[in-house]
Amino acid sequence: MVKVVHLQTHLPSSGNAAFRLHQALGKGGVQSSMLSLTSDVGANANLDHLNLKASIIARLNSKFHNRHNKKVIEKFGLFSYPVLGNDVSKHQFVVEADIIYVHWVLAGFLNFSGLEELMKLGKPIIFFMHDMWTITGGCHHSFTCTKFSETCSSCQMFENAKTNGLPAKELKKKYQLYSKYDNLNFVSPSRWLYELAKNSVLTKEKPIFHIPNLVDATIFKPSDKKAARQILNLPRTGTLIGFGAISPKSPYKGWSYLREALELVAKKERPENIDVVIFGSDYDEEIEKALPFKCHFVGRLRDEYSAALVYNAVDLFVAPSLAETFGLVILESLRCGTPVVAFETGGIPELIDHKKNGYLAKYRDSLDLAEGISFCLTKLSKVDALPEFDTEVIVKQHLELYKQIASNKVIG
């Protein structure tokens, strides 16, 4: 039986792609374990997290992180240069594993030295790319920038950026690290990021694969809408539009476009017949006052069953993301039978079959986003996710990947 270990900075009980993969592989006959810096889930034979010393290191690293990001232009999102981190190469899970998955391991979990200690083990390492950081000089989403294909010089994220600034130095450091080892493999959850990885100076000579994220269809499935609304204390009648984000006003999430789109919808529809349900974050007075519809804040969802209830309670889910590697919340909504309106960007078009299970709006176009909302409310009711996102299909792809790695076949 193949033994794998997943490395992830934080292990929440809901909405975690790495944790879902760990669980699915376990059910699929793989001996899977997971190691994190911190965790909302209690430790057991297959789950563990680091000690207090590691958390102190992470807090110290956050000071360097905050110092770097003071100079970042906010609209370009997050930049990370991992100064401090931990060495987990001697942890029991890592020692016993045949294959090591590296998921999102920043925020003081692993730095470049910690990553190299893993590479030195000689075991196959799979970098599962949940955003673009693995293939850039430090940005998590490059938007329209393609400098990661060369040098990351004069980075758009920094005001008065120097030609050989921090992003260029980070890209060079990653290049030196990746080039030293031939046991590195890269997996993208979307074909979009897969193509970008093939053009990055860091990974274009490395084995790159495309395997989507997965969602547990035994949890995220259609259920009675009235019952879901009753449990969540939402209106039993009328139309509910859902929007979810831990940080709704993040530069990635497109809040301003959603606000403009809903204002346009309000001019066509009767506002008293539509409410907006916001989940993933706490009450926000600014958001409530900005929207033309009554708002219901259901807060952060601590488990997947609560998330599934929300998707079933609403008639439509809107995901106006401006940068999205995959779109896990979109797949969750579709699994629950709820159509999705989103911008045509990143990996999102791979999830939505336009006007069949949702609507793909023109990028950064509030008018078309509003058109999509109206279309889905009038033309679509119960929908489904595309078959290529079935859990069994995705687990099989990982098993095939292990065989390719074992036979040293470089097949992207």
ABEGO torsion letter per residue (X at the ends): XBBBBBBBABBBABGBAAAAAAAAAAAAGBBBBBBBABBABBBBAABBBBBAAAAAAAAAAAAAAAAAAAABBAAAEBBBBBABBBBAAABAAAAABABBBBBBABGGABBAAAAAAAAAAGBBBBBBBABAAAABAGBABAEABAAAABAGBGBAABBGBBABBAAAAAAAAAAAAAAABAABBBBBABAAAAAAAAABAAAAABBBBBBBBBBBAAABBBBBAAAAAAAAGBBABEBBBBBBBABAABAAAGAAAAAAAAAAAAAABBAAABBBBBBGBBBBAAAAAABABBBBBAEBBABAAAAAAAAAABABBBBABABBAAGAAAAAAAAAGBBBBBBBBEAAAAABBBGAAEBBBBBGBAAAAAAAAAAAAAABBBBBBBAAABAAAAAAAAAAAAAAAAAGBBBX
